[in-house]
Amino acid sequence: MQITSSFNRILINRSCLLVPLLLITALVLVQTAAGIFFLLTHINAETFEQLHVREETIAVLLVGFGVFLEGREILAKHVHGVTDFDHMPVEASLNHTCEIFG
């Protein structure tokens, strides 16, 4: 039970939200560079299919991250043991932002 609680506290930490964002950004940059290289060099069906599969993978990761952001408030309420964040303005603001952009 203690391990789960510690893991949940790590998940709702504000700095923890930065890690998946940076990873997804790096994946998108690599995919963009690969797409540009593909357009400037030999165009073949196999390379095109590989690029397409990578784009689908990034899309799935983005959807999963968005779902996590939308559900952050529920997890934060569970970890903090509160029903609202009126007395925690930073958490309330972060939860609102995650809900909007998730």
LONU-68109 format. One record per atom (N, C-alpha, C, CB): atom name; x, y, z. Coordinates in pm, whole numbers. Glycine has a CB too. Example, Ala and Ser with C-alpha at 12.3 -4.5 7.8 and 13.67 -1.06 7.14 Angstrom:
% LONU-68109
N	1319	-569	780 .
CA	1230	-450	780 .
C	1320	-330	780 .
CB	1131	-447	905 .
N	1285	-225	708 .
CA	1367	-106	714 .
C	1290	3	787 .
CB	1408	-60	572 .
END
This chain:
% LONU-68109
N	83	-120	0 .
CA	0	0	0 .
C	87	125	0 .
CB	-94	0	121 .
N	198	122	75 .
CA	288	236	83 .
C	354	265	-52 .
CB	394	211	189 .
N	389	159	-125 .
CA	453	176	-256 .
C	355	243	-353 .
CB	500	39	-313 .
N	231	200	-352 .
CA	130	260	-440 .
C	111	407	-408 .
CB	-3	186	-428 .
N	106	440	-280 .
CA	89	579	-239 .
C	208	664	-284 .
CB	70	588	-88 .
N	327	612	-268 .
CA	447	685	-311 .
C	448	704	-462 .
CB	575	612	-267 .
N	410	600	-535 .
CA	404	609	-681 .
C	302	713	-725 .
CB	370	472	-743 .
N	186	715	-660 .
CA	83	814	-693 .
C	132	956	-666 .
CB	-45	787	-615 .
N	205	974	-557 .
CA	259	1107	-526 .
C	359	1151	-633 .
CB	327	1106	-387 .
N	437	1058	-683 .
CA	532	1091	-790 .
C	455	1129	-917 .
CB	627	972	-818 .
N	348	1056	-948 .
CA	271	1084	-1070 .
C	208	1222	-1071 .
CB	163	981	-1087 .
N	164	1272	-956 .
CA	97	1402	-955 .
C	194	1517	-932 .
CB	-10	1404	-848 .
N	321	1487	-913 .
CA	420	1591	-896 .
C	428	1675	-1024 .
CB	558	1531	-861 .
N	437	1806	-1009 .
CA	439	1894	-1125 .
C	559	1869	-1215 .
CB	438	2039	-1081 .
N	675	1842	-1156 .
CA	793	1820	-1239 .
C	786	1688	-1314 .
CB	918	1823	-1153 .
N	706	1593	-1266 .
CA	689	1465	-1333 .
C	613	1481	-1465 .
CB	616	1366	-1242 .
N	532	1583	-1477 .
CA	459	1608	-1601 .
C	552	1650	-1714 .
CB	353	1715	-1579 .
N	669	1701	-1678 .
CA	764	1748	-1778 .
C	831	1633	-1852 .
CB	869	1836	-1712 .
N	854	1521	-1786 .
CA	927	1408	-1846 .
C	854	1352	-1969 .
CB	945	1297	-1743 .
N	726	1312	-1960 .
CA	661	1261	-2081 .
C	648	1367	-2191 .
CB	524	1207	-2047 .
N	632	1492	-2150 .
CA	623	1599	-2249 .
C	753	1612	-2328 .
CB	589	1731	-2180 .
N	867	1606	-2259 .
CA	995	1614	-2328 .
C	1020	1492	-2416 .
CB	1108	1628	-2226 .
N	981	1374	-2370 .
CA	998	1253	-2450 .
C	914	1258	-2578 .
CB	961	1130	-2368 .
N	790	1299	-2565 .
CA	703	1307	-2682 .
C	753	1415	-2779 .
CB	557	1336	-2640 .
N	802	1526	-2724 .
CA	858	1631	-2809 .
C	979	1579	-2886 .
CB	897	1753	-2725 .
N	1065	1504	-2819 .
CA	1182	1446	-2887 .
C	1139	1349	-2997 .
CB	1272	1374	-2786 .
N	1037	1267	-2970 .
CA	988	1175	-3072 .
C	933	1250	-3194 .
CB	878	1084	-3014 .
N	862	1357	-3170 .
CA	806	1435	-3280 .
C	918	1500	-3362 .
CB	709	1543	-3228 .
N	1021	1550	-3294 .
CA	1133	1611	-3366 .
C	1207	1508	-3451 .
CB	1230	1676	-3267 .
N	1229	1389	-3396 .
CA	1296	1284	-3472 .
C	1210	1243	-3592 .
CB	1324	1161	-3383 .
N	1080	1232	-3571 .
CA	990	1195	-3679 .
C	988	1303	-3788 .
CB	848	1173	-3625 .
N	991	1428	-3748 .
CA	993	1538	-3845 .
C	1122	1535	-3928 .
CB	979	1673	-3773 .
N	1234	1512	-3859 .
CA	1362	1504	-3930 .
C	1362	1385	-4027 .
CB	1479	1490	-3830 .
N	1307	1272	-3984 .
CA	1300	1154	-4072 .
C	1210	1182	-4192 .
CB	1249	1031	-3994 .
N	1102	1254	-4171 .
CA	1011	1288	-4280 .
C	1078	1379	-4382 .
CB	887	1355	-4226 .
N	1152	1478	-4333 .
CA	1224	1568	-4424 .
C	1331	1491	-4502 .
CB	1289	1684	-4345 .
N	1404	1403	-4433 .
CA	1506	1321	-4499 .
C	1442	1233	-4606 .
CB	1581	1235	-4396 .
N	1325	1178	-4573 .
CA	1252	1093	-4668 .
C	1215	1170	-4794 .
CB	1125	1036	-4603 .
N	1170	1293	-4776 .
CA	1130	1374	-4891 .
C	1248	1416	-4977 .
CB	1055	1496	-4844 .
N	1364	1432	-4914 .
CA	1481	1479	-4988 .
C	1563	1366	-5050 .
CB	1569	1559	-4896 .
N	1535	1244	-5014 .
CA	1613	1131	-5067 .
C	1521	1037	-5144 .
CB	1684	1054	-4953 .
N	1562	912	-5156 .
CA	1485	812	-5230 .
C	1349	790	-5164 .
CB	1563	679	-5239 .
N	1249	799	-5240 .
CA	1114	775	-5189 .
C	1076	633	-5227 .
CB	1010	879	-5247 .
N	1054	550	-5122 .
CA	1009	413	-5149 .
C	898	376	-5052 .
CB	1128	313	-5138 .
N	826	272	-5084 .
CA	707	233	-5007 .
C	743	185	-4868 .
CB	631	125	-5080 .
N	854	115	-4853 .
CA	891	60	-4722 .
C	922	171	-4621 .
CB	1013	-34	-4735 .
N	999	271	-4664 .
CA	1031	382	-4576 .
C	906	462	-4542 .
CB	1135	473	-4641 .
N	820	480	-4640 .
CA	695	551	-4616 .
C	611	479	-4511 .
CB	617	566	-4746 .
N	604	347	-4520 .
CA	527	268	-4424 .
C	585	280	-4284 .
CB	522	120	-4466 .
N	719	280	-4273 .
CA	783	296	-4143 .
C	749	432	-4081 .
CB	935	280	-4156 .
N	754	537	-4163 .
CA	718	670	-4113 .
C	573	674	-4068 .
CB	743	775	-4221 .
N	487	611	-4143 .
CA	345	609	-4109 .
C	321	536	-3976 .
CB	264	541	-4222 .
N	388	426	-3954 .
CA	373	350	-3829 .
C	425	433	-3712 .
CB	449	215	-3837 .
N	536	503	-3730 .
CA	588	590	-3622 .
C	490	703	-3590 .
CB	725	649	-3661 .
N	429	760	-3692 .
CA	332	867	-3668 .
C	212	816	-3590 .
CB	286	929	-3800 .
N	167	697	-3622 .
CA	55	638	-3547 .
C	94	612	-3402 .
CB	9	507	-3614 .
N	216	568	-3379 .
CA	263	544	-3242 .
C	267	673	-3163 .
CB	403	479	-3243 .
N	316	780	-3224 .
CA	319	909	-3155 .
C	177	957	-3126 .
CB	394	1013	-3241 .
N	85	934	-3216 .
CA	-55	974	-3194 .
C	-114	900	-3075 .
CB	-139	948	-3320 .
N	-85	771	-3064 .
CA	-135	693	-2950 .
C	-75	744	-2820 .
CB	-102	542	-2969 .
N	55	776	-2820 .
CA	120	831	-2700 .
C	58	964	-2660 .
CB	270	848	-2723 .
N	29	1048	-2758 .
CA	-33	1177	-2728 .
C	-173	1161	-2669 .
CB	-40	1262	-2854 .
N	-250	1068	-2722 .
CA	-384	1043	-2667 .
C	-373	992	-2523 .
CB	-461	941	-2755 .
N	-281	899	-2500 .
CA	-262	846	-2364 .
C	-219	953	-2266 .
CB	-160	734	-2365 .
N	-129	1040	-2308 .
CA	-84	1150	-2221 .
C	-198	1246	-2194 .
CB	35	1224	-2285 .
N	-281	1272	-2295 .
CA	-397	1359	-2276 .
C	-496	1301	-2178 .
CB	-465	1385	-2407 .
N	-518	1172	-2185 .
CA	-609	1106	-2091 .
C	-553	1114	-1949 .
CB	-633	957	-2130 .
N	-422	1094	-1936 .
CA	-359	1107	-1804 .
C	-377	1248	-1750 .
CB	-210	1072	-1811 .
N	-356	1350	-1836 .
CA	-371	1488	-1790 .
C	-514	1517	-1746 .
CB	-331	1585	-1901 .
N	-612	1466	-1820 .
CA	-751	1489	-1781 .
C	-787	1420	-1650 .
CB	-844	1441	-1891 .
N	-725	1307	-1622 .
CA	-754	1234	-1498 .
C	-667	1271	-1381 .
CB	-742	1090	-1522 .
N	-578	1369	-1398 .
CA	-485	1406	-1292 .
C	-558	1455	-1167 .
CB	-389	1512	-1341 .
N	-666	1529	-1185 .
CA	-739	1583	-1069 .
C	-794	1471	-982 .
CB	-853	1674	-1116 .
N	-845	1367	-1044 .
CA	-900	1254	-967 .
C	-790	1188	-886 .
CB	-967	1151	-1060 .
N	-675	1165	-948 .
CA	-562	1104	-879 .
C	-511	1195	-767 .
CB	-449	1072	-978 .
N	-505	1325	-794 .
CA	-458	1420	-693 .
C	-553	1425	-574 .
CB	-443	1560	-754 .
N	-682	1419	-598 .
CA	-778	1417	-488 .
C	-760	1292	-403 .
CB	-922	1423	-541 .
N	-735	1180	-469 .
CA	-713	1054	-396 .
C	-586	1061	-311 .
CB	-704	936	-495 .
N	-478	1115	-367 .
CA	-350	1121	-295 .
C	-358	1218	-180 .
CB	-237	1160	-390 .
N	-416	1336	-203 .
CA	-423	1437	-98 .
C	-538	1412	0 .
CB	-438	1574	-160 .
N	-630	1327	-36 .
CA	-742	1296	52 .
C	-838	1412	71 .
CB	-691	1253	185 .
N	-859	1491	-33 .
CA	-950	1605	-25 .
C	-1057	1591	-133 .
CB	-874	1739	-41 .
N	-1164	1668	-116 .
CA	-1271	1666	-216 .
C	-1264	1787	-309 .
CB	-1406	1661	-148 .
N	-1197	1894	-264 .
CA	-1176	2010	-350 .
C	-1042	2073	-316 .
CB	-1292	2114	-336 .
N	-996	2159	-404 .
CA	-864	2220	-388 .
C	-874	2369	-358 .
CB	-780	2197	-513 .
N	-978	2410	-285 .
CA	-995	2552	-254 .
C	-879	2606	-171 .
CB	-1126	2574	-181 .
N	-826	2524	-82 .
CA	-716	2568	5 .
C	-579	2542	-57 .
CB	-726	2497	139 .
N	-575	2488	-179 .
CA	-449	2461	-249 .
C	-457	2526	-389 .
CB	-422	2306	-260 .
N	-434	2657	-397 .
CA	-455	2726	-526 .
C	-361	2679	-637 .
CB	-437	2874	-506 .
N	-238	2642	-604 .
CA	-145	2596	-708 .
C	-193	2464	-768 .
CB	-2	2580	-650 .
N	-236	2372	-683 .
CA	-290	2244	-732 .
C	-416	2266	-814 .
CB	-319	2150	-614 .
N	-503	2354	-767 .
CA	-628	2381	-839 .
C	-599	2437	-977 .
CB	-716	2479	-760 .
N	-504	2530	-984 .
CA	-468	2589	-1113 .
C	-405	2486	-1206 .
CB	-371	2705	-1093 .
N	-317	2402	-1153 .
CA	-253	2298	-1234 .
C	-355	2197	-1284 .
CB	-144	2228	-1154 .
N	-447	2156	-1198 .
CA	-551	2062	-1238 .
C	-640	2121	-1349 .
CB	-638	2022	-1117 .
N	-672	2248	-1335 .
CA	-756	2315	-1436 .
C	-682	2320	-1570 .
CB	-794	2459	-1390 .
N	-554	2355	-1567 .
CA	-475	2361	-1689 .
C	-463	2224	-1754 .
CB	-336	2418	-1659 .
N	-440	2120	-1673 .
CA	-429	1984	-1726 .
C	-561	1940	-1788 .
CB	-387	1885	-1616 .
N	-670	1977	-1725 .
CA	-802	1939	-1778 .
C	-827	2004	-1914 .
CB	-913	1978	-1678 .
N	-789	2130	-1926 .
CA	-813	2203	-2051 .
C	-726	2148	-2164 .
CB	-786	2352	-2033 .
N	-597	2131	-2136 .
CA	-504	2091	-2242 .
C	-487	1941	-2256 .
CB	-372	2152	-2217 .
N	-551	1865	-2168 .
CA	-542	1719	-2178 .
C	-623	1671	-2293 .
CB	-588	1651	-2050 .
END
